[in-house]
């Protein structure tokens, strides 16, 4: 099968990381795989090429350019894919424009779209109209969680029930390097009796790291234990969040680790993984933290309940409640509870969230739409 993936960037983020894994598995299965990306620094370009994927594009400066539309049209004409698979709204729109007027020609192959997040199609009052026009090109829509399927595919975009389904991300079994984990704990300043809360995320409004800082402040004030907070990631709010931590008197208790290529080992150095996001399409970092045996704390919103089994693999709390978040972190001071939840989380990921399961489910969608070849809402 000849597959063309179209995606907005190849930056190091959730959808892009997922595509890198999926494309590599498809090559391994014997497919000819091409990836057209629109813009960005191309973090995944070299790993994809090394796995046997052919890379196109990457030259656009903005989300929409006439040159980008023409480049994608040319790419489709030259590669003649059996199926096009679009990821993220700007890429979905670019593909729709590139295929206009193709009729039964080179651009008429079946289209699958994966919805990777729980956000509206775009900002502004026309988001729903534009999103529905773009989604009409798709023969099938994959959502990365039931929450995304329900809220975005069905309610916002009006995709027919039978032409959308949830297919979860998968992760490999992640392995820890005990020496590296020990180094990180030393860097954090954690002693034998210290407890480390950590998160891995972009420092953007959606992630609500400000709420995590407030909860951590209250935890430190109410507990006799030596608590530490580690924030792995960077973003537009980094400076303001650091200022907030200083105002709270947490300067010696919080480590701002920035981007870390070995984020898995940092997760292994945490005693508790916390994610304070307003919403997540799925929450890939939750799967990664659970895979290395860490209990998780998150808000009971969007797709989080599909990943975290409350009271079993972690704790889900009232959305955006600092008090509830503080209380949940405090409950995990007990080592037996942390160990039990961590082990059950590892088992849950191994049973339900594996990359091979995801790839097989996506392949099944491809085969169905290649037989059906009727767009979602034409």
C-alpha positions as CSV (number, residue, x, y, z in Angstrom):
1,X,0.0,0.0,0.0
2,X,1.2,3.5,-0.9
3,X,0.4,5.9,2.0
4,X,0.7,9.7,2.0
5,X,0.5,11.4,5.4
6,X,-0.1,15.1,5.5
7,X,0.7,17.0,8.7
8,X,1.3,20.6,9.8
9,X,4.7,20.2,11.3
10,X,7.3,17.6,12.3
11,X,8.1,19.3,15.6
12,X,8.5,17.4,18.8
13,X,4.9,17.2,20.0
14,X,2.2,14.6,20.5
15,X,0.6,14.3,17.0
16,X,4.0,14.4,15.4
17,X,5.5,11.8,17.7
18,X,2.5,9.6,17.0
19,X,2.9,9.9,13.3
20,X,6.7,9.1,13.5
21,X,5.8,5.8,15.2
22,X,2.9,5.0,12.9
23,X,4.8,5.6,9.7
24,X,7.8,3.6,10.9
25,X,5.5,0.6,11.7
26,X,3.8,0.9,8.3
27,X,7.2,0.8,6.5
28,X,8.1,-2.3,8.6
29,X,4.8,-3.9,7.5
30,X,5.9,-3.4,3.8
31,X,4.1,-0.2,2.9
32,X,5.5,2.6,0.8
33,X,5.1,5.6,3.1
34,X,5.4,9.3,2.3
35,X,5.0,12.3,4.7
36,X,4.3,15.8,3.5
37,X,4.7,18.4,6.2
38,X,4.0,22.1,5.9
39,X,6.5,24.0,8.1
40,X,8.7,24.0,11.2
41,X,12.1,22.8,12.2
42,X,11.5,19.2,11.1
43,X,12.6,17.4,14.4
44,X,11.3,14.0,13.2
45,X,12.5,14.4,9.6
46,X,15.8,12.5,10.0
47,X,14.3,9.7,12.2
48,X,11.6,9.2,9.6
49,X,14.0,9.0,6.7
50,X,16.1,6.5,8.6
51,X,13.1,4.3,9.1
52,X,12.5,4.3,5.3
53,X,9.8,7.1,5.0
54,X,10.1,9.6,2.1
55,X,9.8,13.2,3.3
56,X,8.3,16.1,1.2
57,X,7.5,19.7,1.9
58,X,8.6,21.6,5.0
59,X,9.1,24.9,3.1
60,X,6.0,26.9,4.1
61,X,6.4,29.9,6.5
62,X,2.6,30.1,7.3
63,X,-0.2,27.7,7.5
64,X,-1.7,28.6,4.1
65,X,0.3,29.6,1.1
66,X,-0.5,29.2,-2.6
67,X,2.9,27.6,-3.0
68,X,2.1,25.1,-0.3
69,X,-1.2,24.1,-2.0
70,X,0.6,23.6,-5.3
71,X,3.5,21.7,-3.7
72,X,1.0,19.2,-2.1
73,X,-0.8,18.9,-5.4
74,X,2.5,18.0,-7.1
75,X,3.4,15.6,-4.3
76,X,0.0,13.8,-4.7
77,X,0.4,13.7,-8.5
78,X,4.0,12.2,-8.3
79,X,3.4,9.7,-5.5
80,X,-0.1,8.6,-6.6
81,X,-1.0,7.3,-3.1
82,X,-3.6,4.6,-2.4
83,X,-4.7,6.6,0.6
84,X,-4.1,10.1,2.1
85,X,-4.1,10.5,5.8
86,X,-4.2,14.0,7.3
87,X,-3.3,15.1,10.8
88,X,-4.1,18.5,12.4
89,X,-6.5,21.2,11.1
90,X,-4.0,23.2,8.9
91,X,-2.9,20.1,7.1
92,X,-6.5,18.9,6.7
93,X,-7.4,22.3,5.1
94,X,-4.3,22.2,2.9
95,X,-5.2,18.7,1.6
96,X,-8.8,19.8,0.9
97,X,-7.6,22.8,-1.2
98,X,-5.0,20.7,-3.0
99,X,-7.6,18.1,-4.0
100,X,-10.1,20.7,-5.3
101,X,-11.0,19.9,-8.9
102,X,-9.2,16.6,-8.9
103,X,-12.4,14.7,-9.9
104,X,-11.5,11.1,-10.6
105,X,-7.9,12.0,-11.2
106,X,-4.7,11.7,-9.2
107,X,-6.2,13.5,-6.1
108,X,-9.3,11.4,-5.8
109,X,-7.8,8.6,-3.6
110,X,-9.6,7.9,-0.2
111,X,-8.9,10.2,2.6
112,X,-8.6,9.5,6.4
113,X,-8.4,12.2,8.9
114,X,-7.1,11.7,12.5
115,X,-8.4,14.3,15.1
116,X,-5.6,14.6,17.6
117,X,-7.1,17.0,20.1
118,X,-10.2,18.4,21.8
119,X,-10.0,21.9,20.4
120,X,-12.3,23.6,17.9
121,X,-11.1,23.4,14.3
122,X,-9.8,27.0,14.4
123,X,-10.4,30.2,16.3
124,X,-13.3,32.4,15.5
125,X,-17.0,32.2,14.7
126,X,-16.6,30.3,11.4
127,X,-14.8,27.4,13.0
128,X,-17.7,25.0,12.7
129,X,-18.5,25.9,9.1
130,X,-14.9,25.6,8.0
131,X,-14.3,22.5,9.9
132,X,-17.4,20.8,8.4
133,X,-16.4,21.9,4.9
134,X,-12.9,20.4,5.4
135,X,-14.1,17.2,6.9
136,X,-16.3,16.4,3.9
137,X,-13.3,15.2,2.0
138,X,-12.8,12.3,4.5
139,X,-14.0,8.8,3.9
140,X,-13.4,8.1,7.6
141,X,-12.4,10.1,10.7
142,X,-10.3,8.6,13.5
143,X,-10.4,10.2,16.9
144,X,-7.7,9.5,19.5
145,X,-10.2,9.2,22.3
146,X,-13.9,8.8,22.8
147,X,-14.0,12.4,24.2
148,X,-12.6,13.7,20.9
149,X,-14.9,11.5,18.9
150,X,-18.0,12.7,20.8
151,X,-17.3,16.4,21.1
152,X,-15.4,17.2,17.9
153,X,-16.3,14.5,15.3
154,X,-20.0,14.0,16.2
155,X,-21.1,17.3,17.8
156,X,-19.0,19.9,16.1
157,X,-18.3,18.4,12.7
158,X,-21.4,16.2,12.3
159,X,-19.5,13.2,11.1
160,X,-21.8,10.2,10.7
161,X,-21.6,7.7,13.6
162,X,-20.5,4.8,11.3
163,X,-17.7,6.9,9.7
164,X,-15.8,7.7,12.9
165,X,-14.2,5.7,15.6
166,X,-11.8,6.1,18.5
167,X,-8.4,4.5,18.1
168,X,-6.1,5.2,21.1
169,X,-2.4,6.1,20.8
170,X,0.0,3.4,21.7
171,X,3.4,3.4,23.5
172,X,6.3,1.0,23.6
173,X,7.3,-0.6,26.8
174,X,9.6,2.1,28.2
175,X,12.7,1.1,30.2
176,X,14.5,3.1,32.9
177,X,18.2,3.5,33.4
178,X,18.6,3.3,37.2
179,X,21.9,5.3,37.0
180,X,20.4,8.1,35.0
181,X,17.3,8.2,37.3
182,X,19.6,8.5,40.3
183,X,21.5,11.4,38.6
184,X,18.3,13.2,38.0
185,X,17.1,12.9,41.6
186,X,20.4,14.2,42.7
187,X,20.1,17.1,40.3
188,X,16.6,17.8,41.7
189,X,18.1,17.9,45.2
190,X,15.9,14.9,46.4
191,X,17.2,13.0,49.3
192,X,16.2,9.4,50.4
193,X,13.1,10.7,52.1
194,X,12.1,13.3,49.5
195,X,9.0,13.0,47.3
196,X,9.2,14.4,43.8
197,X,6.1,15.5,41.9
198,X,6.8,16.0,38.2
199,X,5.2,17.0,34.9
200,X,6.2,17.0,31.3
201,X,4.4,19.5,29.1
202,X,4.6,22.6,27.0
203,X,4.3,25.7,29.1
204,X,1.2,27.1,27.4
205,X,-2.2,28.2,28.8
206,X,-3.9,24.8,28.1
207,X,-1.6,23.0,30.5
208,X,-2.6,25.2,33.5
209,X,0.8,24.7,35.2
210,X,-0.2,27.8,37.3
211,X,-2.7,25.5,39.1
212,X,-0.1,22.9,39.7
213,X,2.2,25.5,41.2
214,X,-0.6,26.7,43.5
215,X,-1.4,23.1,44.6
216,X,2.3,22.4,45.2
217,X,2.6,25.5,47.3
218,X,-0.3,24.4,49.5
219,X,1.1,20.9,49.7
220,X,4.5,22.2,50.9
221,X,2.9,24.4,53.5
222,X,0.7,21.6,54.9
223,X,3.1,18.6,54.9
224,X,6.2,17.8,56.9
225,X,7.8,15.8,54.0
226,X,10.4,17.3,51.7
227,X,8.5,17.7,48.5
228,X,10.1,18.7,45.2
229,X,8.5,19.8,41.9
230,X,10.1,19.2,38.5
231,X,8.7,20.8,35.4
232,X,10.1,19.4,32.1
233,X,9.2,21.5,29.1
234,X,9.3,25.0,27.8
235,X,6.9,27.5,26.2
236,X,5.6,31.0,26.1
237,X,4.6,31.0,29.8
238,X,7.9,29.9,31.2
239,X,9.1,33.3,32.5
240,X,5.8,34.2,34.1
241,X,5.4,30.8,35.8
242,X,8.9,31.0,37.2
243,X,8.0,34.5,38.6
244,X,4.9,33.0,40.2
245,X,7.0,30.2,41.8
246,X,9.3,32.8,43.3
247,X,6.3,34.8,44.6
248,X,5.1,31.6,46.3
249,X,8.5,31.1,48.0
250,X,9.2,27.9,46.0
251,X,12.4,28.9,44.3
252,X,14.4,26.2,46.1
253,X,11.7,23.6,45.7
254,X,11.0,23.8,42.0
255,X,13.3,22.7,39.2
256,X,12.7,24.1,35.7
257,X,14.3,21.4,33.6
258,X,13.4,22.8,30.1
259,X,13.2,20.5,27.1
260,X,14.7,17.0,27.8
261,X,15.3,14.5,25.1
262,X,15.3,11.7,27.7
263,X,12.0,12.7,29.2
264,X,11.3,9.0,30.0
265,X,14.2,8.9,32.5
266,X,12.9,12.1,34.1
267,X,9.5,10.5,34.6
268,X,11.3,7.6,36.2
269,X,12.8,10.1,38.8
270,X,9.3,11.2,39.8
271,X,7.4,9.7,42.6
272,X,4.1,11.1,41.3
273,X,3.3,12.3,37.8
274,X,0.9,15.3,37.7
275,X,-1.0,16.7,34.6
276,X,-3.1,19.8,35.3
277,X,-4.3,20.4,31.7
278,X,-7.7,21.9,31.0
279,X,-8.1,19.3,28.3
280,X,-6.2,16.7,26.4
281,X,-7.1,14.8,23.2
282,X,-5.8,11.7,25.0
283,X,-2.7,12.6,27.1
284,X,0.2,10.7,25.7
285,X,2.4,11.7,28.6
286,X,0.0,10.0,31.0
287,X,0.5,6.7,29.1
288,X,4.3,7.2,29.2
289,X,4.3,7.9,32.9
290,X,2.1,4.9,33.6
291,X,4.3,2.7,31.4
292,X,7.3,3.4,33.8
293,X,5.1,2.6,36.8
294,X,4.3,6.1,38.1
295,X,0.9,6.9,39.6
296,X,-0.7,9.9,38.0
297,X,-2.9,12.8,39.2
298,X,-5.0,14.7,36.7
299,X,-8.2,16.6,36.4
300,X,-11.4,14.6,35.7
301,X,-12.0,16.2,32.3
302,X,-12.0,15.4,28.5
303,X,-10.1,12.1,27.8
304,X,-8.3,11.8,31.1
305,X,-10.9,9.2,32.5
306,X,-10.3,7.0,29.4
307,X,-6.6,6.7,30.4
308,X,-6.5,6.9,34.2
309,X,-8.6,4.4,36.1
310,X,-9.5,6.6,39.1
311,X,-8.4,5.1,42.4
312,X,-6.6,2.3,40.6
313,X,-3.8,3.7,38.4
314,X,-4.0,7.3,39.8
315,X,-6.4,9.9,41.1
316,X,-8.7,12.1,39.0
317,X,-10.0,15.2,40.8
318,X,-12.5,18.0,40.3
319,X,-11.5,20.0,37.3
320,X,-9.4,23.1,38.0
321,X,-9.7,22.8,41.8
322,X,-6.5,23.6,43.5
323,X,-7.7,22.2,46.8
324,X,-8.6,18.9,45.2
325,X,-5.3,18.7,43.4
326,X,-3.4,19.4,46.6
327,X,-5.4,16.7,48.4
328,X,-4.7,14.1,45.8
329,X,-1.0,14.8,45.8
330,X,-1.0,14.5,49.6
331,X,-2.8,11.1,49.4
332,X,0.1,9.8,47.4
333,X,2.6,10.5,50.2
334,X,1.9,6.8,51.1
335,X,4.4,4.6,49.4
336,X,2.3,1.5,49.3
337,X,-0.5,3.4,47.4
338,X,2.0,4.8,45.0
339,X,3.6,1.4,44.3
340,X,0.2,-0.2,43.8
341,X,-1.1,2.4,41.5
342,X,2.2,2.5,39.5
343,X,2.1,-1.2,38.9
344,X,-1.5,-1.3,37.9
345,X,-0.8,1.6,35.5
346,X,2.0,-0.3,33.9
347,X,-0.3,-3.3,33.4
348,X,-3.1,-1.1,31.9
349,X,-0.8,0.4,29.3
350,X,0.5,-3.0,28.3
351,X,-3.0,-4.4,27.9
352,X,-4.7,-1.5,26.2
353,X,-2.3,1.1,24.7
354,X,0.2,-0.6,22.5
355,X,1.6,0.8,19.2
356,X,1.0,-2.4,17.3
357,X,-2.7,-2.4,18.3
358,X,-3.0,1.2,17.0
359,X,-1.3,0.4,13.7
360,X,-3.5,-2.6,13.1
361,X,-6.6,-0.7,13.8
362,X,-5.5,2.2,11.4
363,X,-4.7,-0.4,8.7
364,X,-8.2,-1.9,9.1
365,X,-9.7,1.6,8.5
366,X,-7.6,2.0,5.4
367,X,-8.9,-1.3,3.9
368,X,-12.5,-0.4,4.7
369,X,-12.4,3.0,3.1
370,X,-10.5,1.8,0.0
371,X,-13.5,-0.5,-0.6
372,X,-16.1,2.1,0.3
373,X,-14.6,5.3,-1.2
374,X,-17.5,7.6,-0.2
375,X,-16.6,10.8,1.6
376,X,-18.1,11.5,5.0
377,X,-20.6,14.2,4.1
378,X,-20.6,14.9,0.4
